[in-house]
């Protein structure tokens, strides 16, 4: 009896046509990651996701020249995504030609299966093609799983910056590394 091989995981650039699928996926994964934490009130969670993960918001971001989304899929199933963008950089990021890794989320069913690493590798390659030499990100200080992942990938803490979560001003830790 032969076993059918699993469909491969692919990574591709997202387009505006992906917004209706990407938006609810992004909201679901974000909520699952952060909703249970007592630091995040239901009101602030609702406000944050309505501002950040609506179809209209993602469509607008996908149309920006300096914002790039890449999605990981297997057999048409969305597994995760990464968002890169050029924009304001915190003063603590001192490396040359910086680009922000603004989001990297993987469906919880796919944690520990290499999807995040593949998305990160793709982000590094795209950043290189854009002429970036430094990649930086903000991560919530209590997101220990993400911080460990970034540290394993060579990121080091270089400072902190504010993050508006709903109506609450929070502080994210800023990590950066050179792109080799």
ABEGO torsion letter per residue (X at the ends): XBBBBBBBBBBBBBBAAAAAAAAAAAAAAAAAAAAABAABBAAAAAAAAAAAABAAAAAAAAABAABBBBBBBBGGBBABBBBBBBEBBBAABABBGBBBBABBBBBAAABGAGAAAAAAAAAAAAAAAAGBABBBBBBBAABAAAAAAAAAAGBBBAEBBBBBBEABBBBBBBBBBBBX
